[in-house]
Amino acid sequence: MAYPSGSFVRRYSVLFHFHNQNPSMRYPLRWLAASVLSLSVLSCAQQENLPAPAVAVSTKADVSSPGFPEGFDTGTKSAYTTGSVTLGSGSWTLNDALLGNTTADAKTGAQSVRMRNVGSLTTNFDLTTGAGVVTVQHALYGSDASSQWELWVSQNSGSFTKVGSTVTTSSTTLSTASFTVNLSGNVRLQIRKTSGGTNRINLDNVTVEQYGSSDGGGGTTPPPATGAKKFLFDGSHGELAGNADWVLDVNSGVASRYPSPAQSGITSTTPETYWTGAISAWGVALVKLGHTVEQLPAGTSITYGNSSNPQDLSNYSVFVVDEPNTVFTATEKTAILQFVQNGGGLFMISDHTISDRNNDGWDSPEIWNDLMQNNSVKANPFGFSVNMDNIVENSTNALASTTNPIMNGSQGKVSQLSFHNGATMTLSPTANSTVQGLVWRTSATQGNSLAMAASSTFGAGRVVIIGDSSPADDGTGSPGNTVYDGWNENVSHARLHLNASLWLAKLQ
């Protein structure tokens, strides 16, 4: 956590010292500290063989078709007359439809498709890797009445067949319809509005998973050793509380499912300012490496094995949670642990004690410890706990290994880690023999105490924790928030986060 200059840090240190010396005063002082923080803190810039869980869901390959998700934020079409427009994924024909960018158009980015009468939206290109699950977001335009629409597909560039059920759009808020296509070879998509007359609907954020990402029957094919992966960044647990900004992108104060502009527009030279969240550099870097990123918006829940939730954890390879500020529910804790146990990757980022940004009585070290200590799956499943401390230092006391894929992976060697007010971890090999420290405080031995970053495995999955949000902060948060650039503070920060991300996704 980065602060303004010295005077406040000294005041905070006195408060922190008193807090630690007087455990009985812990909660009253936390509330006092939270009030001070809300005024003064600028940002946190800075396997075991276990029985299978009750819900048996395997990890998906999660490989998106090239160019998708399609957010319709590139290209221009302002008339309803039939015409083609080139978008991030390719050329589409819009019939009785246009690209709308008014305040009445429901959208997550700059624009979305607006369709009327019995209009249609059709790809003019083949999805050469087939299509598994297709999702489409939809909503009413303005105050228009309800309409119905359908998804159709073609394998011969001409003869289309309906897939799934007819969808009724009746809300002005974007919701997601999911279709199991499960066709190999060349596939084209067509969305047809079938009722409602001149009433208009908006369509946005079309996602397509390659054929083989899921089998359509609840089971899934094993993930490939290499290939594109899907990363889900949590925005549902107070990551925007106070002056925090621990998401990829913020649109109208919300961390929407799809960052905007669409990630299909990212090239090798795209700057991290393409998105406005304080960890956008992380997301842009993952997209440049060929992967797909999404956000879990506020107001949604974390689930695992819920086929009706398009953002169920089973749809992703890695779940990233950067400094949660609201406690996980019992159901969410079970979902997270079963996701990891069945092969998923969990990237945990904490912050220091007394970092309760929303004044609800919980700060991120306690929230992480609650996940690990109070759940229905296993106590201390990952073999570490977060200490209630507050560390400011740059440490080069890093694990020296030429074979550890996190510390010396495809994105480069990690040699140091800087904390601007973060928490350390205590490791417990007796609870999980795979736990491994990665970086320790300068004064520590490379053992089980005072780890600044660590990793472990649990069941078939993997876990990484970093005790401070500062290193992931890229210094360019959403409007109104003041953040600091920890991502570029030293070359190791980006390398650590990206190596760890790829390790969690089982790519190294």
Secondary structure as UniProt FT lines:
FT   HELIX           6..21
FT   HELIX           23..25
FT   HELIX           26..40
FT   TURN            66..67
FT   STRAND          83..86
FT   STRAND          91..100
FT   TURN            103..104
FT   STRAND          112..123
FT   TURN            128..129
FT   STRAND          131..140
FT   TURN            142..143
FT   STRAND          147..154
FT   STRAND          160..169
FT   STRAND          175..183
FT   STRAND          187..193
FT   TURN            197..198
FT   STRAND          201..209
FT   TURN            211..212
FT   STRAND          230..234
FT   TURN            239..240
FT   TURN            242..243
FT   TURN            252..253
FT   HELIX           263..265
FT   TURN            268..269
FT   HELIX           272..274
FT   TURN            278..279
FT   HELIX           280..288
FT   TURN            289..290
FT   STRAND          292..296
FT   TURN            298..299
FT   TURN            307..308
FT   TURN            310..311
FT   HELIX           313..315
FT   STRAND          318..322
FT   HELIX           330..341
FT   TURN            342..343
FT   STRAND          345..349
FT   TURN            357..358
FT   HELIX           364..373
FT   TURN            381..382
FT   STRAND          384..386
FT   STRAND          391..395
FT   TURN            405..407
FT   STRAND          408..409
FT   TURN            410..411
FT   STRAND          412..413
FT   STRAND          417..422
FT   STRAND          425..427
FT   TURN            429..431
FT   TURN            433..434
FT   STRAND          436..440
FT   TURN            442..443
FT   STRAND          451..458
FT   TURN            459..460
FT   STRAND          461..466
FT   HELIX           470..472
FT   TURN            479..480
FT   TURN            487..489
FT   HELIX           491..504
FT   TURN            505..506
//
